[in-house]
Amino acid sequence: MIKAKSVKGQKIAVLGLGRTGLSVALAMMEGGAEVLGWDDSQSALQNAEQNGIPTQDLSRNSDWSSITSLIVSPGIAHLYPKAHPIITLALERGVLIDNDIGVFFRSFATDDWHGFDITPKVIAVTGSNGKSTTSALIHHILNEVGRPTQLAGNIGRGVMDLNPATAGEVVVLELSSYQIELARALTPDIAVFTNLSPDHLDRHGGEGGYFAAKRRLFVEGGPDRAIIGVDEIAGQYLANQISETALDDRVIRISSGKKLSGMGWHVFARKGFLAETRKGRQVASIDLRGMIGLPGFHNHQNAAAAYAASRAVGISPKLIEDAMNSFTGLSHRSQRVGERDGISFVNDSKATNVASALKALQAFNNIRWICGGLEKEGGLEALQGATGSVCKAYVIGRKAAEFARQLRCDSIVCNTMKAAVEAAFDDAAEGETILLAPAAASFDQYDNFEQRGEDFIAQAESLMSR
């Protein structure tokens, strides 16, 4: 556990007592703070009390004058579309609002670091798509080359559950826009921006607010090195803003589809090959085509980002290439489940928005596409013209018929995962891929995208075992 610093004797309220809230509350108590926790869920309150965390309904008869700060879990709205009532109370009373990420960055460095030969570093990864795979790949590379490393944030465990740093350690954090937007301290050594596409727009008041949340990590965070995906204008703009000159190698531009030119530091993947250039000269090249854990050009962007981050902490191209070859990928992200009769099953349940589904569709040929769920703002228009590799779509979800009507490819309403997988397998021929890439959230039928992916895997394995 990371012990919260500079909180001794303070009264601190924690709103939201899930995984994140529990870990930050315990870290605050370890640091000597008096903690009051609250959650709208009765089961979460009971769990917190079982973990020794005092609870109190902060919306009723609370003495806010003695509370110095309110720590908010990432799933709780603090501005758009409407602030949680307890956050409104805190704002009215001038109580400082923060989250576990801000607490982490204020608490991670300790006096022990003065005795370290090599100072620990933090790599923070954000973006609309690919940040989980990129974070996991960086962590994998560091492990493979023998660098001490931990992985946390929006993936794995909460940041306050990390172990205190050791000499030379590199902590890799996956950070969502929710986590970045509210943090009062952001000081990563290296920050990575994969890409930007419309997502979580209700929580950020539109695309501008969403981009502004991501931008904080780079502009207010002030990393020593910034790795920026420049395949979209948002990334191009961000890279331009934080560069002092065209030769500024504090900014590493990355791409997954075009050759980058100029005298700066570039990493790009093109036609299955990754290249690194500096000052106009190529310094390294890696063949990505045989890496089974990184299929498709969207994963080649993840590879470029992870390669750049690894180079920024001094790892050689050859060691990075060797480590990438042993990367098996993440569950629910272009995860190869298996094969029967020459028909492949691929689980990309994490494709919860149109942009990520689009990338999954571009990674395979001859697709039997399982899609549908809780449709996000913006509709499916961006998928039009991108379904040329789809033989047929098999639509699930409570509003499957409405979802199917928006598709410009042959489709059938299946409603359930079981029906969709069986129908797709009955129709499929050798060489085709049954791909789950929903382009929608899972909450109409499942608790989360992981549960949806596990259902797909179970149905696929049932068919493969017959």
N, C-alpha and C positions, 0 to 999 in steps of 0.2 A: 504493500500500500504506500502511496505517496502521501505524506503527512502535510496537511494544509498549513501554510506559513502565514504569520502575521494576523492570526485570528484569535489568539489567546485572550480569554475574558470577554469576547464579543458575543452578542446574541444574534444568531444567524438563522433565518427561516429558509427551509428547503421546500419547494413546491414541485410535486411529482416524485413518487417514491418507488419507481421501477428500478431497473438495473443501474441507471445513471444516478438517480437520486439517492439510492441507498449508498452507493460507493462514495459520493461526495459528502453525504451527511456523516458517514463514519470517519472520513478523512478530516472533516472539520472538528469532530469530537476528539480525534487523535491529536489535533493541533491545539486543543484546549478551549474550543468554542462551546458555548451553550447553544444547542440546536433544537429547533422546533420544526417538525416535519408535517406536511399535509399532502393528501392525495384525495381526489374525488372518488377513488375506488376503496371500498371497505376492506377488500382482501389485501390491497397494497398497504393500507394502514396497519392491519393486523400483522403482516409480514415485517413491517418496519419496527413495530413494537417488540416483536419476537427477537429482532436484532439489536434491541436496546436503544432504539431511537425514540425519544419523546415525541408525541404528536399533539397537535392542537389545531382546531379549525381556525385558520387565519382570517376567515371572513367574519368571525363573530367575536366580539368583545376582546379582541387582541390589543395589547398595548404596543402599538407600532412605534412609539417614541423611543423604546429601548432596543428595537431591532436595527442593526447597522446595515444589513444587506439581505437580499432575497436571491437565492440560487434556484434557477428555473431549469427544469428538464426540457430537452429539445422538442418534444412532441407538443408542447403547450404554446398556444398562440400568444404573442406578447404585443402585437401591433395590428396585423391584418389576419384574417378578415375582421376579427374583433378580439381585443385583449381579454384574457381570462380575468374575471372579476377581482381576484386576489392581486394580480399584477396591476390592475387599475388602482387598487387601494395603495399599493406600494408607491406607485408613481405620484399619486396625490399627496402622499406623506413624505416624499423626497427620499425614500429608501433606495439605496443603490441596487441595481439589478445586474446579475452576472449569471454565468453557467459554469459547468465543471471544466470546460476548456480554459476559461479565464483563470480559474483557481489553479489548474494544472500549470499553466505557464508562469504563474507567480510563485509556484511552490517547487518546481522540478529541480532547479539548481540549489545545491546545499553547500555548506562550508567544506564538506568532504572533497568537493571538486578541486580544491586548492592542492590536494595531494595527488591528483591524477596526471599522468604523463600526457594523456590525450583526452581532451575535453569531450564529453558526450554531445551528440547532436540530435536535433529533431528534424525529420522530414515530414511535412504536412501535405497531404494530397487532397485536392478537391476537383470538382467538375460535375457535369450532369451525368455523364456515362463513363464507365471504365475505371472509376476511382478505386473500387474494391479490388479489381484484378490488378491494377497498377500497384496499389499498396501491398497486396499479397506477394506480387512478383518482386518488388524491391526487398521485402522482408526475406523472401526465399533466396535471393541472390546474396544478401548479407550473411545469411545462415550458411550457405554453401561455401563461401570464401572464408568462413571462420570469424566473422565480425560479430561481437555480442550485439543482439538486437531484440527488440520487443515490438509487438504490433497491437494497436488499440484504436479507440475512437468509435467511429461508426461501424467498425468491423471488430469482431472478437470481443474484447473486454473493455470496460470503461477506463478512461485515462487515469483516474485516481486509484484504480486497482493494479496499476503497473508497479513493478518492484523498483526501489531506488536505483538510480543509474550506477553503472560500473564504468571504469576507465575505458574510453574509446567506444562506448556503446552508441548505437544509432537507434533511436525510437522512431517508428513509422506510424503516423496517425492518418487515418482516413477521416476527413472532416466534411460534414454536410453543410449546406447553406444555413440551416437552422443553428448549427453549432457555432459557425463563424460569426453570424450576424450579432449575437448577443454577448460574445466573449469580450471582457474588458481588458484582457491582455492577450496579445498574439505575437509571439516572438520565435517563429520557426527559423532554423538555420537555412533550410532549403524548402521552398514551396513549389508545388506542382499544380498546374491548371490543365486538365485534360481537354475539355471542350465545353460548350454551352448550347443547350437546346431548351425550349420551354418546358418547365416543370415547377411544381409547387407554387404556381403563380398566385393562388389565393392567399398563401402565407406571406408573400412578399409584395402584394399590391401590384403585380404585373411584372413584365420581363425586365424593366429597368431596375426595380427593386431586387429582383433575383440576381441580376448581374452585380448590383452594388454590394450585395451580401458576399458574393464570391470575391469581389475585388478587394474587400477589407483585408484578406489574408496577405495580399501583396503590397498594398499601399500603406495600410496601418501596421501590418506585421513586419514590414521592412526586412525580408529575408536576405541573407548574404547572396543566395543564388535563387533565381526564379526560372522555372521550367514551364514554358507556355505553349500549349497547342494552338497553332495558327491556321488551322483549316477553316475556321469561321471568323467572321469579322470581329466578334467580341474578343477573341484571343489576339487577333492582330492589333486591335486597339489597346488592349491591356499591355501587350509587349511594347508597343510604341510609347505608352505613357510612362513606363518604369525604366526605359532605357535612357541613358544620358547621352550616348552617341551611337552611331551605327556600329561601332567596334566594341560596344559594351558587352564583355563576356560574362557579366553577372546575370545576363538574361540568355537562356538557352531556348531557342525556338525549335519546336518539334512539329512534324507533319506525318500523316499516314497515307498520303496520296500524291504528293508533289515534291519535286526536287527544290530544296531551299538554296538560294544563292546569296552571295554577299560575303562580307569580311567578318561577320560575327561568328558565334558558336551555334551550330545547327546539328540536329539529329533528325533524319527522316527515313521513312520506309517506303519503298517503291518497287512494285513488281516482285514482292517477296524478299527483298534485300534491304537491310538497314545500313545506313551510312552515317558517319560522323564527319563533319567538316569544321575546320577552324581556320580563320584568316584566309578563306578561299581555297583551302587545300583539304583533300580527303585524308583523314588520319586513321580510319578504321572502317571495316565492312563486316556484316554478319548475315548469313543466310537463314532466314526465318521460315522457309517453306516446309521444313520437316519437323517443326516444333509442334507436337500434337496438343500441347497445352495452350497454344496461342493461334487458333484457327481464325482466318478472316482478317480483312484489312483493319477492322476496328480493334482487334487484338494487336495488330501491328502498331497502332498508335499507342496502346498500352505498353508495348515492348519498347517503343522509342522513349516514352516518358520514364520508364523504369531504368532503361539504359543510361539516360541523361542523369538521373538522380544518383545512380551508382558511380558514374564517372565523376560527379561532383564531390563524392566522398573518397575519391582516389582509387577506385577499383579499375583494373586494366580491362580492355576490351575482350581479351581471350578468356579471362576468368568469368566475365559477365556472360559470354556466349555459352561456356560450359554449363553455367548455372541455369540459364534459360532452357537449355535442352532437357533438363531434368524437372522442369516445372510442369505439373499435371493440370493446372487450372483450378478454378474454384467451383464449388457446388452451385448449381442453378445459373451458371454463366457459361453458355456454350458448352455445357457438360455432356460429354459423350457417355450415354448410358449403356449402350450395347448394340447388338446387331442380330437379326434373324433373317435368313433367306436373302441376304444381300441388302436388307432394308435397315437403315441406321436410325437410332432413336437419340435425339439431342434435346437436352433440357436447358432452356434459357428463360426460366421463370422470372429471373431478375429483370427481364425486358418489360418493365412496368410502364413505359411510356412509348410513344410513337417513334422517337429518335432511336432508342435502343433496339426496338423491334426491327426497324429499318436496317440497322447494322447487322443484326442476326440474319435477316433475309438475304443480305448481300454476301454472306459468308458461305452459302451453300447453293447447290443446284438441285433441280427436281425435288421441290419441297412439298410435303403434305403438312400444311401449316395449321397448328392448333392455336387459336387466338381467342380473345374476348375476356370480359370481366367488367370491372368498374371503370368506365371510360373517363379519361381525364379531360380537363379543359382544353379546348382547341380542336377537338374532333380528330378524325383520321385522314384529313386531307393530305397531309405530308406523305402518306403511304401510297397515294395514287401515282401510278407510273412506276412503282418500285416492286410490283408483284409479278414481274415477268417470269421469275423462276418458280413461282407457286403453281403447282398442278391443281390444287384445290385447298380451300380453307375449311376448317372444322371448328365451328364457333361454340364456345362455352359461355357460361354466365347467366345471371338472372334476366338480363336483357339481350340475350344472344341474337334474337331476330332483328332487333334494332341495330345492333352492331353489324350483323351480316349485310343489312341493306346498304351500308356505307362502303362496302368493299367492291372493288371493280375487278373481281376475279371470281371464278366458279366457287361457290360456297354451299355449306349445308349447316343447318342449325342442329347442334348436338346437345346443348345445355350442360351436360356433365362431362367430366374428364374421362370417365370410363367409356362412355359412348363415343367420345371423340377419338380416343386412341384406337378403339376397336374398329371404327369406321375407316380411319386413316390407314390402318394396317390391312384391312380387307381390300382397299382400293390400290395400295402401293405395289410397285413393281421393283424388281432388283435394281439397285443403284440409286434408289430414291431415299430421301431423308424425312422422317417424321419429326418435325421441329415444333416444340412448345416455345413460342415467343409472343406472349399475350397482347402486348401493346396496351395494357390496361392494368390497373391495380387489382388486387386479389380479394379485397375485403367484402365483396358481395357473396362469396362462397367460402372463403378461407380466412384464417386469422392473419396470415402473412404470405409473402411470396414463397418462403421456404416450404410452408405446408402445401401450397399448390404444386411446387416442384416435386415434393415427395410423393404426392398423389400420382403425378405423371410417371415417376420412376416405378412406383408400385404397379401401375397398369402395364407399363412397358415390360417389366420383369415377368409379370404374369403371362404375357403373350410369348415372351422369349423362352419360357420354361415349358411351354406346351409341346 
